[in-house]
Amino acid sequence: MERRTLDQLVEDLGVEHRAKAALRELMQRGPRATAALKRGLAHPNPKIRQGCCVVLDHHLDARAIPDLIDNLSHDDPGVRRWAMHALACDRCKEGECRPGEDATIPMAMRMLSEDPDRHVRKEAAALLGFQVHARTDAVVALQAAHDQDPDPLVRKVAGWHIPGGPRYERTKARPARTAS
């Protein structure tokens, strides 16, 4: 079987019948694929940009952060959503690189309040939901979205993470048990 180059694999992200295999191979190659992924983040095909964001979500490299930030204003909402996720979601990361909360939380709050696409705003609400017990500004942003967002799905997801919401209540710290 022919072993594809990293640039070929990145190109394959834009070919429907090759995209899954390319994504799997790029994930396996991890940080070694960063240079090709960075080039892919500037590709004219949004599917290729999204695929690069998915891989970088797991194998984030500090060298790719400026390219991901540039994609937050891309015309395609899927690209914006995946770029934001790659920057803000700590749960997916396999490596050491994690952008600081001081950069990612305000970015997610801005996307929640300003992005025209409901799927991007929903993703921003979900990402901010992980911060509600540590940051009151995340709760304030989610409460505003719950009360004012024009889309019912965004309001619903935001409501899960505000005080009284099911995910908020399920994830809050419980008092320590005392021995009797």
N, C-alpha and C positions, 0 to 999 in steps of 0.2 A: 504494500500500500504506500502510495506517495505521501511523504510528510510535507505538509503545506507550510510555507513561511508565515511569519506572524502578520505581515502585511496582507497576504492572501487570506488568512483567517479573518482579519478585520473586514476585508472586502466581502467575504462570505456572509457576514452578519446581515448584509443587505439582500441576500438571495434566499428566498423563502425556504427552499428545500435543503439549503446548506446551513442555515442560521443556527439551528440547535447544536449541530455537531461542532460548528465553529465556536459557539459560546462555551461549550463543554471543554474544548481544547484550550481556549484562551484562559479559562478558569484554572485548568491544570497547570498551565505555564506560569500563572500568577504574575509576580513582579517582573519576571523576565519579559513580559509583553508590554510593559509600560510605554516604551517609546512608540510602538505601533499603535497602542490605544490612544496616546496623545494625538497622533496624526489623525486617527479616526474621529476624534472629537471635533475636527474641523472639516469633516467630509460633508459634501452637499446632500447626501442621503440621510434623512433623519433616522431611519432604522439602524444604520451603522453607528450613528452617534449614540442612540439609545443602548445598543448592545455594548458599546465601549463603556458607557456609564454603569451598566449592570456589572461588568467585570471589575471596574474600578470601585464599585460599592464594596466588593469583597477584598480587593487587593489595592487599596488606595495608596498612592505614592504622592508625596508632597509635590513632586514635579508636575503632577497632573491637576493640582488644585486650581491654578489660574485658568486652565482650560475648562474645567467644570464650571467655575464661576461665570466664564463667558457664555456658557450654554444655558444659564439661568434666564437669559433674555432671548433665547432662540424662538423663532416663529412657531415651531412645532411644540404643542403642549406636552407630548410624550417625552421629548428631549428635556424640556424644563423640569418635568416631574422627576425623571430619572437622575438628572444632574443634582437636583435638590436632595433626593434620597441618598445619592452617593456621598454627598457632603455632610449630611446631617444624621444619618442613621448609624449609630455605634453598634447596634446588635449584629449587623452583617459583617463587620470588619474582621478579617483574619490576621492582618498585620499590625504593626505598631502605630502607623500613621492614623491620627484622628484629628480633624480640625477642632479648634477650641470652641466651646459653647458660646463664647462672646462673639464669635463670627457666625456660627450656624443658627443659633436661636433667633437673633434679629432677622436673618435672612428668611427663615421659615415663617416668622410672624409677618414679614412684608409680603411673602408669597400668599399667605392665608388671607390677608386683607386686600391685596391688590391684583392678584393674577386673574385674568379674565376666564380661565378654564376651570370648571368645577372639579375636574379630576386632580389638577395641580393643587387646588385649595384643600381638597379632601386629604391628599397626601401630606400637605403641610400640617393639617389638624392632627393627623395620626402621629406624625413625628413630634409635634409639640406635646402630645399626650404623654410621652415618656418623661417629660420634664416637669409635670404639674406638681409633684411633691417637693421639688427642689427650687422651683422658680415661680414666683407669683406673677411675673409678667407673662409667662406662658398661660397661666390660668386666665388672666385678664383678656389675652388675645383669643383664647378659645371661647370664653364667655361672650365676647363681642360677636364672634362668628356664629355661635349658637343662637344668639338673639337677632342677628341682622343679615346673615348671608342669604342671598336670594335663592340658593339651591337647597332643597330639603336634605339631600345626602350629606352635604357639608355640615349643615346644622345638626344632623343626627350624629355624625362622627365627632364633631366638637362636643356635643352633649354627653357622649360616653366618658369624656375625660375631665369634665368640670365637677366640682363638688356636688355629690348626689348622683352623679352618673355611674353606671355599673363598673366601668374600668377604673375610674377614680377610686371608688370604694374598695374594689378588689385589690388594688395595688397599694393602698395606704398602709403605713406601718401600724402594726398591732401592738398594744401594750404588752410588756413582758409579763409572763406568768409568774406568780409568786408561789413559793412552796408553802403548803399549809401543814 
